Each structure stands twice: as C-alpha cells, then as structure tokens.
Amino acid sequence: MVDKALISPSLRLRTFAVALSIAMTWPARANDSAAELSIGGLQFVRTNDVAMASEDLHIALDRISVRYQFTNLTSKPVTLTVAFPLPDIDLSDAETIALPSNDPVNFVDFETKVDGSPAPLTIDQRAMVGNKDVSALLRELRLPLLPVGGREIRAADLPAATRTRLVDDGLLMPAGMSDNGRQQYAPGWVTKTSAVRQQVFPPARTVTVEHQYRPSVGSSPDTILRSSLRRSSALSQEVARYRKEYCIQDALLAEIDKRAGDSQANTAKLQERRISYVLKTGANWAGPIRSFKLTIDPGGSDRLVSFCPGRLKPSSSGNTLEYTANDFKPDADLKILVIGKF
C-alpha cells in the first residue's frame, strides 16, 4: 500500500493558494485547484527468477497504460503476487484530491490483461481511524468505506443515533457550522484499497501483461510559473520546489513569458495539470529493465511539458514526447507538469 504521505501535494497546494493571496488578488476560482495522487503500475514481489524484458509506458491526462513483457529465467513455473496499490485516501482532505472516478472501490477504473485476456485482481478495502480498523462498523451502518460520487455521506441526513456513534468513534469530525447554526461534520477516516492476484510465469517463455487506468491529475486554473507570480517573494519557496521537482528549464520559462507576458492577470488563460507516477517499483526484477520506453501525451501540440528525465533519452518529437533507455533501473519517480490551455 502506498504510504499516506503520497497525498501530501494537497498540503502544498493549500500553501500555494495562501501565498498567492499574499502575492496578488487571486481569483475565487483558485479554489477549483485539486491535488494529484501518486499512482504507479503493477507491483510484484522482488525476485531474481523473472526478468522484465521490456516496459512500454504511455502517460496521458486521461489514461495511463503500461505494457510489460516478463521472462521466466528458470526451468520451473514461478508464481508471484501481483499488486496494484491504490493510494490511501484521507477523507479529511478528500475535497482537495483529484479522484478520477466516482466508483467507491475501483476509483481509477483500472484494468489488467495477461497475454491478451482479462485478469481481474481481488480488491480489499478497509477504513482506518489511526490504527483502528472501523470497516465493520461502517458496513454494519450500511455506509460506504469510500463515500464518493452518489455515495457521499450527508451527516445531517443520518439518524441521530448513527451520527452520535460515528462522532464518538472518531469517524465523523466537526467541520464548522451551517448558515442556520447547525454543527457540520466530515468523514474522519482513511480509506485503504489494495488489489492483488497470483500470476504464474511459465518456464522459458515471455508473458505479456497490460495494464491501464485513469490517472489522478492535479490541476490549477493558473500557473505559478507565470512571470508575475514566480518573481513574487511570497512564492519563492514554491517556485524553487517546482524547479527541482519538474526540472524547469529557462527555455520553458521563456516560452511561458512569451505567451503570458508579465501581466498580473492571467490573460493568456494558462493552466497547470500535474501527474505523479510511481516508477521505482520497476527495479524489483532480476537485473534492469532491458528495454524501457516512455511516451508522454499532453493532449495538444501547443502545451508545454516539463519533467526530470534522468537517464531517459528523447527519441522523437511531435505531439507526443518519447524517451527510451536500455538496461534501465528506475531510481526516481516521475512528476510531470503540463502547462497550456485546457
């Protein structure tokens, strides 16, 4: 399971919004910003018996797809646990997080195929308050463990006894007062979701595993890299973080300035989209990934893209960005920034 700390971009997002209010009169629609969740591909237990012959990773704003080819290096079948770890969802922060789907269980709409045939994973979902598992209580009360979409919980509509029990057990937290002076509540638990299956790799042959899902895309109705914002002392630390995490180059800033100028207002209507992809789990194999390819599709030729390529080398140009590497051992995750009109 991915650690709860991966949801921390939401905290940074609030810092960004506060600093913006200091730097300038920030439009009310800044509240439409959402934080991305760090999600990756399939994860397998560490093994020296199976090698990853190739990985073809395609990242777009609406879909992430991965095509793996694995080779069993032994003369016997090897069975490994396959997992797709979904990030923990802290419901006290849920309003700031970009959830791709309203499905309360498979909230990224993931699908997996093995050698072309569907290969469903078994999903386990739990609700936690601290170290206490409160899943049974929620199920007893017929409440969803992940209250999203049409299954959102309206505390005011709950029976008084149910609401009191949830508050007493720490599942509902005070969340201000309504206009008519009634106490408001918000869910206070963390939803943990995992999907697993057993995969057999036959001896001396290649197995193709395909995997796709909808990414959690962070968004902001402006970009902190516009000239008038990035030169604000109130935003200097956040700008420095962007430069480091996305490997911002001077050429990118020059292009942003060309499009947006130095006006305080975002007249160019530039926005941000952010995707965080957990790549380091690709280092769990016997040796490095023999052939790795990354394709980034920003959704339009006029959109700007920045990320830290590390050892990846560009292999083409056009509407999509392609990077390749041989004998690749991931040592960092991908954080991709897309700037443009959406």
Secondary structure, 3 states (H helix, E strand, C coil): CCCHHHHCHHHHHHHHHHHHHHHCCCCHHHHHCEECCEEECCEECCCCCEEEEEEEEEEECCCEEEEEEEEECCCCCEEEEEEEECCCEEHHHHHHECCCCCCCCCCCCCEEEECCEECCCEEEEEEEECCEECHHHHHHCCCCCCCCHHHCCCHHHCCHHHHHHHHHCCCEEEEEECCCCCEEEEECCEEEEEEEEEEEECCCCEEEEEEEECCCCEEECCCCCCHHHHCCHHHHHHHHHHHHHHCCCHHHHHHHHHHHCCCCCCCCCCEEEEEEEECHHHHCCCCCEEEEEEEEECCCCCCEEECCCCCCEEEECCCCEEEEEEEECCCCCEEEEEEECC
